[in-house]
Amino acid sequence: METCTRGWAEGDENLYYLDGAGMFGDEDQDACTVDHTHPNDLGFYRMAQRIRPILYNILEGIK
């Protein structure tokens, strides 16, 4: 977050921050990794569900 804050302060308008804390959703988070660190298929799927709408807005120029 510090890096993003500094970049924004320096005028970088193409810098985005996405908090990873909720990437796996609210249910069955333990089923989303192979070792409580690295995502498995379900983990990557849930990450994609969260990232896709944000990335879409960025690419479409919607802030």
All heavy atoms as TSV, in Angstrom:
chain	resi	resn	atom	element	x	y	z
A	1	MET	N	N	0.823	-1.181	0.000
A	1	MET	CA	C	0.000	0.000	0.000
A	1	MET	C	C	0.871	1.250	0.000
A	1	MET	O	O	0.493	2.243	-0.625
A	1	MET	CB	C	-0.935	-0.034	1.214
A	1	MET	CG	C	-1.945	1.046	1.214
A	1	MET	SD	S	-3.080	0.817	-0.171
A	1	MET	CE	C	-3.953	2.300	-0.166
A	2	GLU	N	N	2.002	1.189	0.684
A	2	GLU	CA	C	2.897	2.345	0.715
A	2	GLU	C	C	3.361	2.721	-0.689
A	2	GLU	O	O	3.435	3.903	-1.044
A	2	GLU	CB	C	4.114	2.067	1.589
A	2	GLU	CG	C	3.822	2.034	3.064
A	2	GLU	CD	C	5.064	1.724	3.884
A	2	GLU	OE1	O	6.151	2.194	3.495
A	2	GLU	OE2	O	4.934	1.018	4.883
A	3	THR	N	N	3.678	1.710	-1.480
A	3	THR	CA	C	4.138	1.954	-2.847
A	3	THR	C	C	3.050	2.645	-3.659
A	3	THR	O	O	3.324	3.602	-4.388
A	3	THR	CB	C	4.555	0.641	-3.517
A	3	THR	OG1	O	5.597	0.051	-2.751
A	3	THR	CG2	C	5.022	0.865	-4.935
A	4	CYS	N	N	1.817	2.174	-3.530
A	4	CYS	CA	C	0.711	2.793	-4.256
A	4	CYS	C	C	0.487	4.228	-3.795
A	4	CYS	O	O	0.311	5.125	-4.617
A	4	CYS	CB	C	-0.561	1.976	-4.074
A	4	CYS	SG	S	-0.574	0.452	-5.001
A	5	THR	N	N	0.492	4.442	-2.506
A	5	THR	CA	C	0.279	5.784	-1.970
A	5	THR	C	C	1.342	6.746	-2.492
A	5	THR	O	O	1.033	7.872	-2.894
A	5	THR	CB	C	0.279	5.759	-0.434
A	5	THR	OG1	O	-0.743	4.862	0.007
A	5	THR	CG2	C	0.014	7.133	0.146
A	6	ARG	N	N	2.581	6.295	-2.507
A	6	ARG	CA	C	3.669	7.136	-3.012
A	6	ARG	C	C	3.475	7.407	-4.510
A	6	ARG	O	O	3.637	8.522	-4.984
A	6	ARG	CB	C	5.024	6.480	-2.756
A	6	ARG	CG	C	6.200	7.353	-3.142
A	6	ARG	CD	C	7.552	6.786	-2.739
A	6	ARG	NE	N	7.754	5.405	-3.142
A	6	ARG	CZ	C	7.833	4.367	-2.288
A	6	ARG	NH1	N	7.751	4.552	-0.996
A	6	ARG	NH2	N	8.027	3.150	-2.740
A	7	GLY	N	N	3.117	6.371	-5.259
A	7	GLY	CA	C	2.898	6.543	-6.694
A	7	GLY	C	C	1.772	7.512	-6.996
A	7	GLY	O	O	1.888	8.353	-7.890
A	8	TRP	N	N	0.682	7.402	-6.260
A	8	TRP	CA	C	-0.434	8.336	-6.463
A	8	TRP	C	C	-0.004	9.766	-6.139
A	8	TRP	O	O	-0.362	10.701	-6.844
A	8	TRP	CB	C	-1.629	7.939	-5.607
A	8	TRP	CG	C	-2.255	6.637	-6.010
A	8	TRP	CD1	C	-2.411	6.159	-7.280
A	8	TRP	CD2	C	-2.800	5.651	-5.149
A	8	TRP	NE1	N	-3.027	4.918	-7.250
A	8	TRP	CE2	C	-3.282	4.589	-5.950
A	8	TRP	CE3	C	-2.937	5.537	-3.777
A	8	TRP	CZ2	C	-3.885	3.449	-5.431
A	8	TRP	CZ3	C	-3.543	4.399	-3.252
A	8	TRP	CH2	C	-4.007	3.376	-4.071
A	9	ALA	N	N	0.752	9.914	-5.049
A	9	ALA	CA	C	1.225	11.244	-4.653
A	9	ALA	C	C	2.141	11.847	-5.716
A	9	ALA	O	O	2.176	13.061	-5.902
A	9	ALA	CB	C	1.958	11.178	-3.315
A	10	GLU	N	N	2.851	10.980	-6.447
A	10	GLU	CA	C	3.754	11.445	-7.504
A	10	GLU	C	C	3.045	11.611	-8.841
A	10	GLU	O	O	3.674	11.897	-9.854
A	10	GLU	CB	C	4.931	10.476	-7.627
A	10	GLU	CG	C	5.830	10.493	-6.399
A	10	GLU	CD	C	6.925	9.443	-6.458
A	10	GLU	OE1	O	7.025	8.718	-7.475
A	10	GLU	OE2	O	7.676	9.337	-5.470
A	11	GLY	N	N	1.729	11.375	-8.859
A	11	GLY	CA	C	0.940	11.631	-10.053
A	11	GLY	C	C	0.688	10.441	-10.957
A	11	GLY	O	O	0.186	10.605	-12.068
A	12	ASP	N	N	1.006	9.228	-10.519
A	12	ASP	CA	C	0.762	8.046	-11.346
A	12	ASP	C	C	-0.733	7.735	-11.358
A	12	ASP	O	O	-1.298	7.313	-10.360
A	12	ASP	CB	C	1.544	6.849	-10.812
A	12	ASP	CG	C	1.509	5.656	-11.757
A	12	ASP	OD1	O	0.618	5.599	-12.624
A	12	ASP	OD2	O	2.380	4.782	-11.614
A	13	GLU	N	N	-1.372	7.956	-12.484
A	13	GLU	CA	C	-2.809	7.723	-12.606
A	13	GLU	C	C	-3.138	6.311	-13.094
A	13	GLU	O	O	-4.305	5.949	-13.201
A	13	GLU	CB	C	-3.418	8.760	-13.543
A	13	GLU	CG	C	-3.298	10.168	-13.016
A	13	GLU	CD	C	-3.906	11.186	-13.951
A	13	GLU	OE1	O	-4.633	10.793	-14.887
A	13	GLU	OE2	O	-3.659	12.386	-13.737
A	14	ASN	N	N	-2.132	5.536	-13.406
A	14	ASN	CA	C	-2.347	4.175	-13.887
A	14	ASN	C	C	-1.827	3.152	-12.891
A	14	ASN	O	O	-1.330	2.096	-13.257
A	14	ASN	CB	C	-1.657	3.977	-15.239
A	14	ASN	CG	C	-2.339	4.785	-16.313
A	14	ASN	OD1	O	-3.549	4.698	-16.472
A	14	ASN	ND2	N	-1.580	5.583	-17.020
A	15	LEU	N	N	-2.001	3.448	-11.625
A	15	LEU	CA	C	-1.573	2.568	-10.553
A	15	LEU	C	C	-2.810	2.177	-9.756
A	15	LEU	O	O	-3.581	3.034	-9.330
A	15	LEU	CB	C	-0.571	3.302	-9.651
A	15	LEU	CG	C	0.064	2.532	-8.524
A	15	LEU	CD1	C	0.859	1.341	-9.055
A	15	LEU	CD2	C	0.977	3.450	-7.729
A	16	TYR	N	N	-3.014	0.880	-9.582
A	16	TYR	CA	C	-4.216	0.389	-8.933
A	16	TYR	C	C	-3.837	-0.533	-7.785
A	16	TYR	O	O	-2.854	-1.255	-7.869
A	16	TYR	CB	C	-5.092	-0.362	-9.937
A	16	TYR	CG	C	-5.456	0.501	-11.114
A	16	TYR	CD1	C	-4.647	0.544	-12.242
A	16	TYR	CD2	C	-6.587	1.303	-11.071
A	16	TYR	CE1	C	-4.966	1.368	-13.312
A	16	TYR	CE2	C	-6.910	2.121	-12.143
A	16	TYR	CZ	C	-6.097	2.148	-13.255
A	16	TYR	OH	O	-6.408	2.963	-14.295
A	17	TYR	N	N	-4.627	-0.500	-6.737
A	17	TYR	CA	C	-4.387	-1.346	-5.574
A	17	TYR	C	C	-5.577	-2.274	-5.400
A	17	TYR	O	O	-6.722	-1.832	-5.366
A	17	TYR	CB	C	-4.197	-0.492	-4.317
A	17	TYR	CG	C	-3.993	-1.310	-3.070
A	17	TYR	CD1	C	-2.766	-1.876	-2.797
A	17	TYR	CD2	C	-5.036	-1.533	-2.189
A	17	TYR	CE1	C	-2.568	-2.639	-1.662
A	17	TYR	CE2	C	-4.846	-2.290	-1.055
A	17	TYR	CZ	C	-3.616	-2.836	-0.793
A	17	TYR	OH	O	-3.425	-3.602	0.323
A	18	LEU	N	N	-5.302	-3.536	-5.273
A	18	LEU	CA	C	-6.338	-4.531	-5.039
A	18	LEU	C	C	-5.951	-5.308	-3.796
A	18	LEU	O	O	-4.935	-6.013	-3.781
A	18	LEU	CB	C	-6.463	-5.468	-6.242
A	18	LEU	CG	C	-7.485	-6.571	-6.161
A	18	LEU	CD1	C	-8.889	-5.993	-5.995
A	18	LEU	CD2	C	-7.431	-7.435	-7.405
A	19	ASP	N	N	-6.720	-5.169	-2.743
A	19	ASP	CA	C	-6.438	-5.842	-1.481
A	19	ASP	C	C	-6.716	-7.336	-1.642
A	19	ASP	O	O	-7.813	-7.736	-2.023
A	19	ASP	CB	C	-7.311	-5.257	-0.378
A	19	ASP	CG	C	-6.959	-5.773	0.996
A	19	ASP	OD1	O	-6.111	-6.681	1.112
A	19	ASP	OD2	O	-7.523	-5.252	1.976
A	20	GLY	N	N	-5.721	-8.140	-1.368
A	20	GLY	CA	C	-5.850	-9.578	-1.544
A	20	GLY	C	C	-6.488	-10.311	-0.383
A	20	GLY	O	O	-6.700	-11.523	-0.448
A	21	ALA	N	N	-6.827	-9.604	0.685
A	21	ALA	CA	C	-7.346	-10.254	1.887
A	21	ALA	C	C	-8.637	-11.034	1.630
A	21	ALA	O	O	-8.857	-12.077	2.236
A	21	ALA	CB	C	-7.561	-9.225	2.991
A	22	GLY	N	N	-9.479	-10.579	0.749
A	22	GLY	CA	C	-10.755	-11.246	0.511
A	22	GLY	C	C	-10.818	-12.017	-0.789
A	22	GLY	O	O	-11.900	-12.332	-1.282
A	23	MET	N	N	-9.687	-12.333	-1.355
A	23	MET	CA	C	-9.646	-12.973	-2.672
A	23	MET	C	C	-10.408	-14.299	-2.751
A	23	MET	O	O	-10.963	-14.618	-3.786
A	23	MET	CB	C	-8.210	-13.247	-3.096
A	23	MET	CG	C	-7.520	-12.130	-3.758
A	23	MET	SD	S	-8.271	-11.656	-5.309
A	23	MET	CE	C	-7.618	-10.030	-5.375
A	24	PHE	N	N	-10.417	-15.053	-1.664
A	24	PHE	CA	C	-11.049	-16.374	-1.708
A	24	PHE	C	C	-12.504	-16.350	-1.263
A	24	PHE	O	O	-13.139	-17.397	-1.164
A	24	PHE	CB	C	-10.274	-17.379	-0.866
A	24	PHE	CG	C	-8.877	-17.649	-1.355
A	24	PHE	CD1	C	-7.857	-17.903	-0.460
A	24	PHE	CD2	C	-8.574	-17.664	-2.706
A	24	PHE	CE1	C	-6.569	-18.173	-0.904
A	24	PHE	CE2	C	-7.293	-17.916	-3.160
A	24	PHE	CZ	C	-6.289	-18.173	-2.250
A	25	GLY	N	N	-13.045	-15.185	-0.997
A	25	GLY	CA	C	-14.431	-15.090	-0.563
A	25	GLY	C	C	-14.577	-15.367	0.924
A	25	GLY	O	O	-13.593	-15.409	1.671
A	26	ASP	N	N	-15.802	-15.594	1.338
A	26	ASP	CA	C	-16.100	-15.772	2.756
A	26	ASP	C	C	-16.275	-17.225	3.173
A	26	ASP	O	O	-16.177	-17.549	4.349
A	26	ASP	CB	C	-17.366	-14.994	3.122
A	26	ASP	CG	C	-17.193	-13.497	2.929
A	26	ASP	OD1	O	-16.077	-13.000	3.144
A	26	ASP	OD2	O	-18.181	-12.835	2.548
A	27	GLU	N	N	-16.558	-18.095	2.225
A	27	GLU	CA	C	-16.838	-19.495	2.564
A	27	GLU	C	C	-15.737	-20.424	2.076
A	27	GLU	O	O	-15.211	-20.262	0.980
A	27	GLU	CB	C	-18.169	-19.923	1.939
A	27	GLU	CG	C	-19.364	-19.177	2.487
A	27	GLU	CD	C	-20.655	-19.652	1.852
A	27	GLU	OE1	O	-20.687	-20.757	1.279
A	27	GLU	OE2	O	-21.633	-18.907	1.929
A	28	ASP	N	N	-15.405	-21.388	2.886
A	28	ASP	CA	C	-14.468	-22.464	2.529
A	28	ASP	C	C	-13.130	-21.946	2.007
A	28	ASP	O	O	-12.574	-22.473	1.048
A	28	ASP	CB	C	-15.094	-23.400	1.496
A	28	ASP	CG	C	-16.366	-24.045	2.000
A	28	ASP	OD1	O	-16.399	-24.419	3.188
A	28	ASP	OD2	O	-17.311	-24.179	1.217
A	29	GLN	N	N	-12.589	-20.938	2.658
A	29	GLN	CA	C	-11.309	-20.381	2.228
A	29	GLN	C	C	-10.196	-21.419	2.289
A	29	GLN	O	O	-9.292	-21.410	1.454
A	29	GLN	CB	C	-10.935	-19.173	3.091
A	29	GLN	CG	C	-11.843	-17.997	2.892
A	29	GLN	CD	C	-11.509	-16.859	3.831
A	29	GLN	OE1	O	-10.766	-17.019	4.790
A	29	GLN	NE2	N	-12.064	-15.699	3.554
A	30	ASP	N	N	-10.276	-22.322	3.255
A	30	ASP	CA	C	-9.241	-23.345	3.389
A	30	ASP	C	C	-9.233	-24.333	2.229
A	30	ASP	O	O	-8.244	-25.022	2.010
A	30	ASP	CB	C	-9.381	-24.085	4.720
A	30	ASP	CG	C	-10.732	-24.757	4.886
A	30	ASP	OD1	O	-11.718	-24.271	4.296
A	30	ASP	OD2	O	-10.813	-25.758	5.622
A	31	ALA	N	N	-10.301	-24.384	1.465
A	31	ALA	CA	C	-10.378	-25.277	0.317
A	31	ALA	C	C	-9.766	-24.649	-0.939
A	31	ALA	O	O	-9.719	-25.285	-1.991
A	31	ALA	CB	C	-11.822	-25.659	0.036
A	32	CYS	N	N	-9.281	-23.415	-0.825
A	32	CYS	CA	C	-8.781	-22.679	-1.985
A	32	CYS	C	C	-7.273	-22.768	-2.174
A	32	CYS	O	O	-6.733	-22.178	-3.110
A	32	CYS	CB	C	-9.184	-21.212	-1.872
A	32	CYS	SG	S	-10.962	-20.959	-2.006
A	33	THR	N	N	-6.582	-23.475	-1.275
A	33	THR	CA	C	-5.129	-23.588	-1.399
A	33	THR	C	C	-4.693	-25.037	-1.240
A	33	THR	O	O	-5.408	-25.854	-0.680
A	33	THR	CB	C	-4.396	-22.753	-0.333
A	33	THR	OG1	O	-4.648	-23.302	0.958
A	33	THR	CG2	C	-4.823	-21.302	-0.371
A	34	VAL	N	N	-3.494	-25.307	-1.727
A	34	VAL	CA	C	-2.953	-26.662	-1.565
A	34	VAL	C	C	-2.171	-26.800	-0.270
A	34	VAL	O	O	-2.006	-27.901	0.231
A	34	VAL	CB	C	-2.056	-27.061	-2.768
A	34	VAL	CG1	C	-2.886	-27.174	-4.022
A	34	VAL	CG2	C	-0.917	-26.080	-2.963
A	35	ASP	N	N	-1.696	-25.665	0.270
A	35	ASP	CA	C	-0.853	-25.722	1.468
A	35	ASP	C	C	-1.059	-24.501	2.355
A	35	ASP	O	O	-0.169	-24.096	3.074
A	35	ASP	CB	C	0.618	-25.826	1.077
A	35	ASP	CG	C	1.061	-24.694	0.167
A	35	ASP	OD1	O	0.260	-23.773	-0.091
A	35	ASP	OD2	O	2.219	-24.718	-0.279
A	36	HIS	N	N	-2.236	-23.917	2.295
A	36	HIS	CA	C	-2.587	-22.703	3.034
A	36	HIS	C	C	-1.815	-21.478	2.552
A	36	HIS	O	O	-1.795	-20.458	3.215
A	36	HIS	CB	C	-2.422	-22.894	4.544
A	36	HIS	CG	C	-3.263	-24.000	5.082
A	36	HIS	ND1	N	-4.632	-23.906	5.150
A	36	HIS	CD2	C	-2.937	-25.233	5.530
A	36	HIS	CE1	C	-5.119	-25.027	5.647
A	36	HIS	NE2	N	-4.110	-25.849	5.877
A	37	THR	N	N	-1.153	-21.597	1.408
A	37	THR	CA	C	-0.429	-20.469	0.819
A	37	THR	C	C	-0.673	-20.370	-0.678
A	37	THR	O	O	-1.036	-19.318	-1.182
A	37	THR	CB	C	1.092	-20.607	1.062
A	37	THR	OG1	O	1.334	-20.664	2.464
A	37	THR	CG2	C	1.854	-19.441	0.472
A	38	HIS	N	N	-0.471	-21.464	-1.397
A	38	HIS	CA	C	-0.548	-21.457	-2.861
A	38	HIS	C	C	-1.944	-21.868	-3.333
A	38	HIS	O	O	-2.441	-22.926	-2.943
A	38	HIS	CB	C	0.509	-22.405	-3.436
A	38	HIS	CG	C	1.898	-21.986	-3.073
A	38	HIS	ND1	N	2.540	-22.460	-1.960
A	38	HIS	CD2	C	2.732	-21.116	-3.660
A	38	HIS	CE1	C	3.734	-21.908	-1.873
A	38	HIS	NE2	N	3.884	-21.081	-2.902
A	39	PRO	N	N	-2.562	-21.050	-4.203
A	39	PRO	CA	C	-3.913	-21.346	-4.670
A	39	PRO	C	C	-3.978	-22.626	-5.499
A	39	PRO	O	O	-3.054	-22.954	-6.240
A	39	PRO	CB	C	-4.270	-20.146	-5.547
A	39	PRO	CG	C	-3.292	-19.087	-5.207
A	39	PRO	CD	C	-2.067	-19.775	-4.729
A	40	ASN	N	N	-5.090	-23.321	-5.371
A	40	ASN	CA	C	-5.386	-24.455	-6.242
A	40	ASN	C	C	-6.392	-23.981	-7.297
A	40	ASN	O	O	-6.613	-22.780	-7.436
A	40	ASN	CB	C	-5.920	-25.639	-5.417
A	40	ASN	CG	C	-7.180	-25.289	-4.630
A	40	ASN	OD1	O	-7.881	-24.340	-4.938
A	40	ASN	ND2	N	-7.462	-26.061	-3.590
A	41	ASP	N	N	-7.012	-24.902	-8.015
A	41	ASP	CA	C	-7.957	-24.508	-9.071
A	41	ASP	C	C	-9.096	-23.652	-8.522
A	41	ASP	O	O	-9.465	-22.644	-9.121
A	41	ASP	CB	C	-8.535	-25.741	-9.758
A	41	ASP	CG	C	-7.526	-26.471	-10.607
A	41	ASP	OD1	O	-6.432	-25.919	-10.847
A	41	ASP	OD2	O	-7.812	-27.610	-11.023
A	42	LEU	N	N	-9.657	-24.058	-7.391
A	42	LEU	CA	C	-10.747	-23.280	-6.796
A	42	LEU	C	C	-10.253	-21.896	-6.381
A	42	LEU	O	O	-10.942	-20.901	-6.594
A	42	LEU	CB	C	-11.326	-24.011	-5.579
A	42	LEU	CG	C	-12.434	-23.277	-4.824
A	42	LEU	CD1	C	-13.627	-23.000	-5.720
A	42	LEU	CD2	C	-12.843	-24.062	-3.579
A	43	GLY	N	N	-9.072	-21.835	-5.804
A	43	GLY	CA	C	-8.511	-20.553	-5.396
A	43	GLY	C	C	-8.315	-19.614	-6.574
A	43	GLY	O	O	-8.666	-18.429	-6.513
A	44	PHE	N	N	-7.747	-20.128	-7.666
A	44	PHE	CA	C	-7.554	-19.290	-8.853
A	44	PHE	C	C	-8.891	-18.858	-9.454
A	44	PHE	O	O	-9.037	-17.733	-9.932
A	44	PHE	CB	C	-6.713	-20.016	-9.903
A	44	PHE	CG	C	-5.250	-19.986	-9.609
A	44	PHE	CD1	C	-4.552	-21.162	-9.367
A	44	PHE	CD2	C	-4.544	-18.792	-9.565
A	44	PHE	CE1	C	-3.198	-21.144	-9.102
A	44	PHE	CE2	C	-3.191	-18.761	-9.299
A	44	PHE	CZ	C	-2.516	-19.937	-9.065
A	45	TYR	N	N	-9.876	-19.745	-9.402
A	45	TYR	CA	C	-11.199	-19.398	-9.918
A	45	TYR	C	C	-11.808	-18.253	-9.114
A	45	TYR	O	O	-12.314	-17.282	-9.680
A	45	TYR	CB	C	-12.112	-20.622	-9.868
A	45	TYR	CG	C	-13.532	-20.321	-10.248
A	45	TYR	CD1	C	-13.878	-20.073	-11.571
A	45	TYR	CD2	C	-14.538	-20.277	-9.285
A	45	TYR	CE1	C	-15.187	-19.778	-11.922
A	45	TYR	CE2	C	-15.838	-19.983	-9.623
A	45	TYR	CZ	C	-16.161	-19.738	-10.947
A	45	TYR	OH	O	-17.460	-19.440	-11.292
A	46	ARG	N	N	-11.732	-18.350	-7.800
A	46	ARG	CA	C	-12.297	-17.290	-6.961
A	46	ARG	C	C	-11.526	-15.981	-7.116
A	46	ARG	O	O	-12.118	-14.904	-7.092
A	46	ARG	CB	C	-12.332	-17.734	-5.505
A	46	ARG	CG	C	-13.388	-18.809	-5.281
A	46	ARG	CD	C	-13.646	-19.009	-3.840
A	46	ARG	NE	N	-14.654	-20.028	-3.608
A	46	ARG	CZ	C	-14.914	-20.522	-2.425
A	46	ARG	NH1	N	-14.263	-20.096	-1.351
A	46	ARG	NH2	N	-15.834	-21.449	-2.279
A	47	MET	N	N	-10.225	-16.077	-7.286
A	47	MET	CA	C	-9.429	-14.868	-7.524
A	47	MET	C	C	-9.872	-14.214	-8.835
A	47	MET	O	O	-10.036	-12.986	-8.901
A	47	MET	CB	C	-7.944	-15.222	-7.580
A	47	MET	CG	C	-7.369	-15.597	-6.243
A	47	MET	SD	S	-5.712	-16.326	-6.329
A	47	MET	CE	C	-4.777	-14.985	-7.025
A	48	ALA	N	N	-10.070	-15.011	-9.853
A	48	ALA	CA	C	-10.505	-14.486	-11.147
A	48	ALA	C	C	-11.869	-13.811	-11.042
A	48	ALA	O	O	-12.098	-12.769	-11.661
A	48	ALA	CB	C	-10.544	-15.603	-12.184
A	49	GLN	N	N	-12.758	-14.395	-10.239
A	49	GLN	CA	C	-14.072	-13.790	-10.043
A	49	GLN	C	C	-13.966	-12.400	-9.424
A	49	GLN	O	O	-14.744	-11.511	-9.752
A	49	GLN	CB	C	-14.945	-14.672	-9.141
A	49	GLN	CG	C	-15.467	-15.909	-9.816
A	49	GLN	CD	C	-16.334	-16.717	-8.870
A	49	GLN	OE1	O	-15.923	-17.025	-7.745
A	49	GLN	NE2	N	-17.526	-17.053	-9.316
A	50	ARG	N	N	-13.032	-12.205	-8.538
A	50	ARG	CA	C	-12.859	-10.909	-7.866
A	50	ARG	C	C	-12.100	-9.915	-8.747
A	50	ARG	O	O	-12.386	-8.726	-8.724
A	50	ARG	CB	C	-12.102	-11.089	-6.556
A	50	ARG	CG	C	-12.779	-12.029	-5.614
A	50	ARG	CD	C	-13.258	-11.306	-4.396
A	50	ARG	NE	N	-13.760	-12.282	-3.436
A	50	ARG	CZ	C	-14.915	-12.164	-2.830
A	50	ARG	NH1	N	-15.657	-11.128	-3.057
A	50	ARG	NH2	N	-15.316	-13.082	-1.993
A	51	ILE	N	N	-11.113	-10.406	-9.481
A	51	ILE	CA	C	-10.259	-9.516	-10.271
A	51	ILE	C	C	-10.928	-9.082	-11.573
A	51	ILE	O	O	-10.756	-7.950	-12.018
A	51	ILE	CB	C	-8.905	-10.200	-10.561
A	51	ILE	CG1	C	-8.134	-10.389	-9.257
A	51	ILE	CG2	C	-8.084	-9.400	-11.557
A	51	ILE	CD1	C	-6.901	-11.268	-9.388
A	52	ARG	N	N	-11.687	-9.963	-12.193
A	52	ARG	CA	C	-12.258	-9.690	-13.512
A	52	ARG	C	C	-13.033	-8.380	-13.607
A	52	ARG	O	O	-12.757	-7.555	-14.488
A	52	ARG	CB	C	-13.154	-10.840	-13.965
A	52	ARG	CG	C	-13.642	-10.624	-15.384
A	52	ARG	CD	C	-15.018	-11.256	-15.607
A	52	ARG	NE	N	-15.579	-10.865	-16.864
A	52	ARG	CZ	C	-16.253	-9.744	-17.081
A	52	ARG	NH1	N	-16.422	-8.871	-16.117
A	52	ARG	NH2	N	-16.752	-9.451	-18.249
A	53	PRO	N	N	-13.996	-8.113	-12.715
A	53	PRO	CA	C	-14.744	-6.853	-12.876
A	53	PRO	C	C	-13.867	-5.620	-12.678
A	53	PRO	O	O	-14.065	-4.591	-13.348
A	53	PRO	CB	C	-15.838	-6.921	-11.806
A	53	PRO	CG	C	-15.507	-8.058	-10.933
A	53	PRO	CD	C	-14.522	-8.926	-11.634
A	54	ILE	N	N	-12.897	-5.700	-11.804
A	54	ILE	CA	C	-12.003	-4.571	-11.569
A	54	ILE	C	C	-11.123	-4.348	-12.793
A	54	ILE	O	O	-10.967	-3.228	-13.272
A	54	ILE	CB	C	-11.160	-4.819	-10.304
A	54	ILE	CG1	C	-12.078	-4.882	-9.078
A	54	ILE	CG2	C	-10.099	-3.740	-10.141
A	54	ILE	CD1	C	-11.445	-5.443	-7.845
A	55	LEU	N	N	-10.549	-5.431	-13.309
A	55	LEU	CA	C	-9.694	-5.335	-14.489
A	55	LEU	C	C	-10.489	-4.839	-15.695
A	55	LEU	O	O	-10.010	-4.012	-16.473
A	55	LEU	CB	C	-9.053	-6.688	-14.787
A	55	LEU	CG	C	-8.074	-6.748	-15.936
A	55	LEU	CD1	C	-6.914	-5.792	-15.702
A	55	LEU	CD2	C	-7.561	-8.163	-16.121
A	56	TYR	N	N	-11.699	-5.312	-15.837
A	56	TYR	CA	C	-12.557	-4.859	-16.930
A	56	TYR	C	C	-12.742	-3.340	-16.877
A	56	TYR	O	O	-12.609	-2.655	-17.888
A	56	TYR	CB	C	-13.912	-5.568	-16.862
A	56	TYR	CG	C	-14.887	-5.082	-17.900
A	56	TYR	CD1	C	-14.828	-5.545	-19.208
A	56	TYR	CD2	C	-15.865	-4.151	-17.583
A	56	TYR	CE1	C	-15.718	-5.085	-20.173
A	56	TYR	CE2	C	-16.755	-3.681	-18.530
A	56	TYR	CZ	C	-16.676	-4.163	-19.824
A	56	TYR	OH	O	-17.546	-3.702	-20.763
A	57	ASN	N	N	-13.041	-2.821	-15.678
A	57	ASN	CA	C	-13.227	-1.377	-15.536
A	57	ASN	C	C	-11.958	-0.612	-15.852
A	57	ASN	O	O	-12.002	0.455	-16.466
A	57	ASN	CB	C	-13.716	-1.030	-14.122
A	57	ASN	CG	C	-15.153	-1.416	-13.901
A	57	ASN	OD1	O	-15.914	-1.606	-14.837
A	57	ASN	ND2	N	-15.519	-1.563	-12.653
A	58	ILE	N	N	-10.808	-1.136	-15.437
A	58	ILE	CA	C	-9.544	-0.476	-15.730
A	58	ILE	C	C	-9.315	-0.426	-17.233
A	58	ILE	O	O	-8.964	0.607	-17.791
A	58	ILE	CB	C	-8.376	-1.198	-15.025
A	58	ILE	CG1	C	-8.472	-1.003	-13.512
A	58	ILE	CG2	C	-7.033	-0.707	-15.547
A	58	ILE	CD1	C	-7.541	-1.882	-12.707
A	59	LEU	N	N	-9.517	-1.545	-17.903
A	59	LEU	CA	C	-9.272	-1.609	-19.341
A	59	LEU	C	C	-10.267	-0.768	-20.142
A	59	LEU	O	O	-9.950	-0.286	-21.224
A	59	LEU	CB	C	-9.281	-3.064	-19.811
A	59	LEU	CG	C	-8.152	-3.929	-19.269
A	59	LEU	CD1	C	-8.350	-5.379	-19.683
A	59	LEU	CD2	C	-6.809	-3.411	-19.728
A	60	GLU	N	N	-11.459	-0.607	-19.608
A	60	GLU	CA	C	-12.466	0.208	-20.279
A	60	GLU	C	C	-12.321	1.689	-19.936
A	60	GLU	O	O	-13.071	2.518	-20.448
A	60	GLU	CB	C	-13.872	-0.275	-19.898
A	60	GLU	CG	C	-14.228	-1.627	-20.486
A	60	GLU	CD	C	-14.315	-1.585	-22.005
A	60	GLU	OE1	O	-14.910	-0.634	-22.560
A	60	GLU	OE2	O	-13.780	-2.515	-22.635
A	61	GLY	N	N	-11.401	2.009	-19.039
A	61	GLY	CA	C	-11.170	3.404	-18.674
A	61	GLY	C	C	-12.131	3.951	-17.645
A	61	GLY	O	O	-12.259	5.163	-17.487
A	62	ILE	N	N	-12.814	3.059	-16.915
A	62	ILE	CA	C	-13.749	3.492	-15.888
A	62	ILE	C	C	-13.010	3.474	-14.557
A	62	ILE	O	O	-12.425	2.472	-14.179
A	62	ILE	CB	C	-14.961	2.533	-15.805
A	62	ILE	CG1	C	-15.645	2.442	-17.156
A	62	ILE	CG2	C	-15.906	2.964	-14.710
A	62	ILE	CD1	C	-16.668	1.329	-17.258
A	63	LYS	N	N	-13.038	4.587	-13.864
A	63	LYS	CA	C	-12.369	4.637	-12.547
A	63	LYS	C	C	-13.375	4.758	-11.450
A	63	LYS	O	O	-14.423	5.232	-11.562
A	63	LYS	CB	C	-11.383	5.778	-12.489
A	63	LYS	CG	C	-10.201	5.520	-13.382
A	63	LYS	CD	C	-9.104	6.488	-13.073
A	63	LYS	CE	C	-7.891	6.121	-13.899
A	63	LYS	NZ	N	-6.734	6.862	-13.565
